[in-house]
């Protein structure tokens, strides 16, 4: 499990870095509600906020790009980044608590009635969203509980 804890710390550092970049971008972005302008009746697509151009795309095949960019409202990006930073902090607290008792952890359902085992299960579950990233090991997947 030491390897899982170290691996998960790297994933959390990546998440934190991305969230901090998003916060920086939200602070520097043109304020206001963004919207996309595109269609077959215009020569180009663009993103604007209250008639202030933010981004212009000259080729009509970039309609989807304009729409996607406009969906990333600065205030919504800020909220998601702040939530991600809180999530990273919570997972780091979980890892710190688990590290103190990791030697007693057993990844078997029938023994999952102790503090170390419960924290170990929580760490394994916290790693599941990253299971498709390089380095994730199948042995880290939590044991399935008994079926009813």
ZINOR-V444507 format. One record per residue. N is the residue number from 0. RES is the residue in one letter. OMEGA is omega in whole degrees, -180 to 180 (none if undefined). NEAR is the number of other ideal C-beta (glycine too) atoms within 10 Angstrom. D_LAST is the distance of its C-alpha to the last C-alpha in Angstrom with 1 decimal. Layout:
n/res/omega/near/d_last
N/RES/OMEGA/NEAR/D_LAST
N/RES/OMEGA/NEAR/D_LAST
//
This chain:
n/res/omega/near/d_last
0/X/177/18/28.8
1/X/-180/9/32.4
2/X/177/11/32.8
3/X/180/21/29.8
4/X/179/15/31.4
5/X/180/11/34.7
6/X/-179/18/33.5
7/X/176/23/31.6
8/X/178/13/34.9
9/X/178/12/36.8
10/X/-180/18/34.4
11/X/177/19/34.8
12/X/176/12/38.6
13/X/179/13/38.6
14/X/180/18/36.7
15/X/-180/17/39.1
16/X/179/11/42.1
17/X/180/13/41.0
18/X/179/21/40.4
19/X/175/13/43.8
20/X/179/11/45.5
21/X/177/20/44.0
22/X/178/17/45.3
23/X/-179/11/48.7
24/X/179/14/48.7
25/X/179/20/47.8
26/X/-176/11/50.6
27/X/-174/8/53.1
28/X/175/17/52.1
29/X/-177/14/54.3
30/X/178/12/53.1
31/X/179/15/52.1
32/X/-178/11/49.8
33/X/174/23/49.9
34/X/-179/17/50.1
35/X/173/21/50.7
36/X/-180/16/53.7
37/X/177/19/53.6
38/X/-177/9/54.4
39/X/-178/6/56.8
40/X/177/5/59.5
41/X/-177/11/59.8
42/X/-179/7/61.3
43/X/177/14/58.6
44/X/177/24/55.4
45/X/174/19/55.1
46/X/-179/23/53.1
47/X/173/19/54.8
48/X/-178/17/54.4
49/X/178/10/56.6
50/X/172/7/59.1
51/X/-180/10/59.2
52/X/177/11/58.4
53/X/-175/17/55.8
54/X/177/16/55.5
55/X/178/13/57.3
56/X/-171/18/56.2
57/X/-178/9/59.2
58/X/-178/10/57.5
59/X/180/13/55.8
60/X/179/8/53.0
61/X/179/18/51.7
62/X/-179/18/50.5
63/X/178/12/46.9
64/X/180/16/47.9
65/X/180/23/49.6
66/X/-180/15/46.7
67/X/179/12/44.2
68/X/-179/17/46.6
69/X/180/21/47.2
70/X/-179/13/43.4
71/X/179/15/43.6
72/X/-179/16/45.2
73/X/-178/19/46.5
74/X/178/13/44.9
75/X/177/12/41.4
76/X/178/18/41.8
77/X/-179/17/42.7
78/X/179/13/39.7
79/X/-180/15/37.3
80/X/178/21/39.2
81/X/176/14/39.1
82/X/180/11/35.4
83/X/178/18/35.0
84/X/176/16/37.2
85/X/178/11/35.2
86/X/179/16/32.0
87/X/179/19/33.9
88/X/180/12/35.1
89/X/180/11/31.7
90/X/176/19/30.3
91/X/176/15/33.4
92/X/176/10/32.8
93/X/179/16/29.3
94/X/179/21/30.8
95/X/179/10/33.5
96/X/-179/15/31.2
97/X/-178/24/29.1
98/X/-179/14/32.3
99/X/-176/11/33.3
100/X/-172/15/30.4
101/X/-176/17/29.4
102/X/-178/9/30.6
103/X/-174/12/27.8
104/X/174/21/24.9
105/X/-178/13/22.5
106/X/177/16/20.1
107/X/-173/9/17.3
108/X/-173/14/14.0
109/X/179/9/14.4
110/X/-174/12/17.8
111/X/177/17/17.1
112/X/178/8/18.5
113/X/-178/13/22.1
114/X/-179/13/24.2
115/X/-180/19/25.1
116/X/179/18/21.6
117/X/177/14/20.6
118/X/177/20/23.7
119/X/177/22/23.2
120/X/179/18/19.8
121/X/178/16/21.7
122/X/178/23/24.6
123/X/178/20/22.4
124/X/178/12/20.9
125/X/-180/19/24.5
126/X/-176/22/25.7
127/X/179/12/23.3
128/X/-180/11/25.6
129/X/-172/18/28.3
130/X/180/11/26.5
131/X/179/7/28.9
132/X/180/12/31.9
133/X/176/6/34.0
134/X/179/12/33.1
135/X/-178/17/29.4
136/X/-179/11/27.8
137/X/-179/6/24.6
138/X/178/10/24.1
139/X/-179/19/23.9
140/X/-179/14/20.7
141/X/175/16/17.9
142/X/177/13/15.4
143/X/178/7/12.0
144/X/180/10/9.4
145/X/179/6/6.6
146/X/-179/4/3.8
147/X/none/3/0.0
//
